[in-house]
Amino acid sequence: MTGTAPAPDTHVVVVGAGPVGLMLAGELRLGGAAVTVLEQRHAPTTESRASTLHARTMDILHQRGLLVELGDPPRGGPGHFGGMRLDLTGPSPHSGQWKVPQARTEALLARWATGLGARILRGHRLVGLTQTEDQVRADVVADGVHRTVRARYLIGCDGERSTVRELGGFAFPGHDASKELLRADVADVTVPDRRFERHPGGLAIASRGPGGVTRVMVHRYGTPATPRTTDPTFEEVTAAWQHVTGEDLTHGRPLWLNAFGNACRQADRYRNGRILLAGDAAHHQMPVGGQALNLGLHDAVNLGWKLAAHLGGTAGAHLLDSYHDERHPVGARILGNITAQALLLLGGPEVEPLRAVFGELLALPEARTHLAAMISGLDHAYPPGSGHHLLVGTPVRHHHLRTGTEDTDTFAPLETGRGLLVDLTGDPALAASAAPWADGRVRVLRATVPPGTAPPAFAAALVRPDGHLAWVDGTPSSLAAALQRWFGPPQRRVRPTGR
Ligand SMILES: Cc1cc2nc3c(=O)[nH]c(=O)nc-3n(C[C@H](O)[C@H](O)[C@H](O)COP(=O)(O)OP(=O)(O)OC[C@H]3O[C@@H](n4cnc5c(N)ncnc54)[C@H](O)[C@@H]3O)c2cc1C
């Protein structure tokens, strides 16, 4: 019980202004929740980190109207599975992978979230956490001064060494790294570009980037991961590179050094009362195939609208609990594919037979399509529930639509973060069924398919704010049931307001 505890300062405290915290802050603001982001760093990181955005993430940025500002990022070329070439073509207007430095993604999301009214407090480190029946108290240190921020919910988006996870009592089962890749950005060296080259002694990767800086990654087969509290030395990297390729890099100028291993852990639950986890705080994975950042962004997009609706009083606990129920299995599946890739990538000669069989499988169109959809996030679906259309739970695909004389599509109306009923049937009973939710929660879009464009695989569909299908081609009464499940009772919305 809180007794005489002061009123909360804000609806939600997000700990961490990394990409996941920033995405979540924007999503919460779209849903009308007041949000304060606490970030220990005084300025955004400029560290070279994740650089790949996959198709599902690009679809989400498209749905939120953020692609224009992102500009026209370069394509990332073909993908890979465990270092074996994988064509990532899939059903998205942004099929493939896209090269966007993490700092740029963060800057984009920070501008978006603050533009929507999120408050970001930099130089604020969370050091303590207490939850009571109706609020969470965050103890924070800023410029050596202790202060308290109270909120109704607190979300840990504070990365792989999450303080929130530790203080919030979340178990984090899994294993530490047994193998590692050393990585360095090096100036003043000339080595051939190498894409997952397997040598007798180990694995070597090199790519020359803009400005003449070469990123090298190297792993010696059979070498265990070194327990580290600091980055590797340049001498470690050059010695491993020499061992694997025979080339000398010692004359180069190291700009950035880093090691990452095949550690794999996942929080056993993503919610403990009023405290939740998202992104690397919820799951720790080897950043292979560029899935780590993308997975976290999708967590944020799943959680934001649900928590905002819960705070608005229209959604019961089931909606908030569905965050764990939907995202934990997706995370577990990605951790599984990353573990499989780590075995194929970092295994020595003993995995060659497995790689040979895998190579044959990857040549089969169906196997390629399956893996490409998994890596790019396009097949990340939530359980539809019994008796529902098979498309329920899957992400809506991009289709051109027309309303009267206006051209639109299935993505653009999602920019405001509201639900969307796409009705191509013209059946007045459907619109009548949805009318009690058309009070700002759900937009009804009666549309046609422009001639010469591919029609959707449905005649009518309800799309959640996160772009996943909630109902497809059912009866008006089943539509009303789906609307009630995801958007609360008819016409009783109290939107949370404030910042
Ligand atoms: C060196 C490095 C290289 C990587 N390379 C790749 C890659 O090539 N491909 C890939 O897909 N992924 C890569 N990753 C992983 C990718 O960067 C992460 O998946 C992604 O950043 C996760 O985003 P996040 O917002 O969950 O956490 P983070 O980006 O870690 O952000 C967490 C934020 O929380 C803040 N914070 C932490 N504790 C506190 C506290 N107590 N109080 C206040 N603020 C706090 C931190 O300062 C940080 O800003 C790499 C990560 C690292 C560290």
The ligand as an SDF file (V2000), in Angstrom:
LIG
                    3D

 53 58  0  0  0  0  0  0  0  0999 V2000
   29.4660   -2.5110  -28.6080 C   0  0  0  0  0  0  0  0  0  0  0  0
   28.1730   -3.0160  -29.1680 C   0  0  0  0  0  0  0  0  0  0  0  0
   28.0830   -3.4320  -30.4810 C   0  0  0  0  0  0  0  0  0  0  0  0
   26.8620   -3.9030  -31.0090 C   0  0  0  0  0  0  0  0  0  0  0  0
   26.7730   -4.3000  -32.3220 N   0  0  0  0  0  0  0  0  0  0  0  0
   25.5810   -4.7140  -32.8330 C   0  0  0  0  0  0  0  0  0  0  0  0
   25.4370   -5.1060  -34.1890 C   0  0  0  0  0  0  0  0  0  0  0  0
   26.3920   -5.0740  -34.9520 O   0  0  0  0  0  0  0  0  0  0  0  0
   24.1860   -5.5230  -34.6210 N   0  0  0  0  0  0  0  0  0  0  0  0
   23.0840   -5.5510  -33.7660 C   0  0  0  0  0  0  0  0  0  0  0  0
   21.9730   -5.8940  -34.1710 O   0  0  0  0  0  0  0  0  0  0  0  0
   23.2240   -5.1950  -32.5120 N   0  0  0  0  0  0  0  0  0  0  0  0
   24.4260   -4.7710  -32.0240 C   0  0  0  0  0  0  0  0  0  0  0  0
   24.5290   -4.4170  -30.7430 N   0  0  0  0  0  0  0  0  0  0  0  0
   23.3510   -4.5130  -29.9460 C   0  0  0  0  0  0  0  0  0  0  0  0
   22.4660   -3.3050  -30.1350 C   0  0  0  0  0  0  0  0  0  0  0  0
   23.2680   -2.1510  -30.0190 O   0  0  0  0  0  0  0  0  0  0  0  0
   21.4130   -3.4160  -29.0640 C   0  0  0  0  0  0  0  0  0  0  0  0
   20.5920   -4.5330  -29.3400 O   0  0  0  0  0  0  0  0  0  0  0  0
   20.5440   -2.1790  -28.9510 C   0  0  0  0  0  0  0  0  0  0  0  0
   21.3060   -1.0360  -28.6420 O   0  0  0  0  0  0  0  0  0  0  0  0
   19.5180   -2.4210  -27.8520 C   0  0  0  0  0  0  0  0  0  0  0  0
   18.8390   -1.2500  -27.6020 O   0  0  0  0  0  0  0  0  0  0  0  0
   18.2780   -0.9540  -26.1630 P   0  0  0  0  0  0  0  0  0  0  0  0
   17.6210    0.3810  -26.2900 O   0  0  0  0  0  0  0  0  0  0  0  0
   17.5120   -2.1290  -25.6630 O   0  0  0  0  0  0  0  0  0  0  0  0
   19.5500   -0.8550  -25.2000 O   0  0  0  0  0  0  0  0  0  0  0  0
   20.7980    0.1220  -25.2770 P   0  0  0  0  0  0  0  0  0  0  0  0
   21.0410    0.6060  -26.6440 O   0  0  0  0  0  0  0  0  0  0  0  0
   21.9000   -0.5720  -24.5690 O   0  0  0  0  0  0  0  0  0  0  0  0
   20.3360    1.3900  -24.4370 O   0  0  0  0  0  0  0  0  0  0  0  0
   20.2020    1.3280  -23.0430 C   0  0  0  0  0  0  0  0  0  0  0  0
   20.2950    2.7400  -22.5140 C   0  0  0  0  0  0  0  0  0  0  0  0
   20.0220    2.7080  -21.1170 O   0  0  0  0  0  0  0  0  0  0  0  0
   20.9400    3.5610  -20.4520 C   0  0  0  0  0  0  0  0  0  0  0  0
   21.0440    3.0920  -19.0700 N   0  0  0  0  0  0  0  0  0  0  0  0
   21.5790    1.9260  -18.6320 C   0  0  0  0  0  0  0  0  0  0  0  0
   21.4900    1.8340  -17.2880 N   0  0  0  0  0  0  0  0  0  0  0  0
   20.8740    2.9810  -16.8670 C   0  0  0  0  0  0  0  0  0  0  0  0
   20.4900    3.4680  -15.5930 C   0  0  0  0  0  0  0  0  0  0  0  0
   20.7190    2.7720  -14.4580 N   0  0  0  0  0  0  0  0  0  0  0  0
   19.8980    4.6810  -15.5060 N   0  0  0  0  0  0  0  0  0  0  0  0
   19.6530    5.4100  -16.6360 C   0  0  0  0  0  0  0  0  0  0  0  0
   19.9990    4.9880  -17.8840 N   0  0  0  0  0  0  0  0  0  0  0  0
   20.5930    3.7800  -18.0010 C   0  0  0  0  0  0  0  0  0  0  0  0
   22.2140    3.4140  -21.2480 C   0  0  0  0  0  0  0  0  0  0  0  0
   23.0760    4.5050  -21.0450 O   0  0  0  0  0  0  0  0  0  0  0  0
   21.6940    3.3270  -22.6660 C   0  0  0  0  0  0  0  0  0  0  0  0
   21.6030    4.5890  -23.2860 O   0  0  0  0  0  0  0  0  0  0  0  0
   25.7260   -3.9600  -30.1930 C   0  0  0  0  0  0  0  0  0  0  0  0
   25.8150   -3.5360  -28.8640 C   0  0  0  0  0  0  0  0  0  0  0  0
   27.0250   -3.0760  -28.3470 C   0  0  0  0  0  0  0  0  0  0  0  0
   27.0930   -2.6270  -26.9030 C   0  0  0  0  0  0  0  0  0  0  0  0
  1  2  1  0
  2  3  1  0
  2 52  2  0
  3  4  2  0
  4  5  1  0
  4 50  1  0
  5  6  2  0
  6  7  1  0
  6 13  1  0
  7  8  2  0
  7  9  1  0
  9 10  1  0
 10 11  2  0
 10 12  1  0
 12 13  2  0
 13 14  1  0
 14 15  1  0
 14 50  1  0
 15 16  1  0
 16 17  1  0
 16 18  1  0
 18 19  1  0
 18 20  1  0
 20 21  1  0
 20 22  1  0
 22 23  1  0
 23 24  1  0
 24 25  2  0
 24 26  1  0
 24 27  1  0
 27 28  1  0
 28 29  2  0
 28 30  1  0
 28 31  1  0
 31 32  1  0
 32 33  1  0
 33 34  1  0
 33 48  1  0
 34 35  1  0
 35 36  1  0
 35 46  1  0
 36 37  1  0
 36 45  1  0
 37 38  2  0
 38 39  1  0
 39 40  1  0
 39 45  2  0
 40 41  1  0
 40 42  2  0
 42 43  1  0
 43 44  2  0
 44 45  1  0
 46 47  1  0
 46 48  1  0
 48 49  1  0
 50 51  2  0
 51 52  1  0
 52 53  1  0
M  END
$$$$
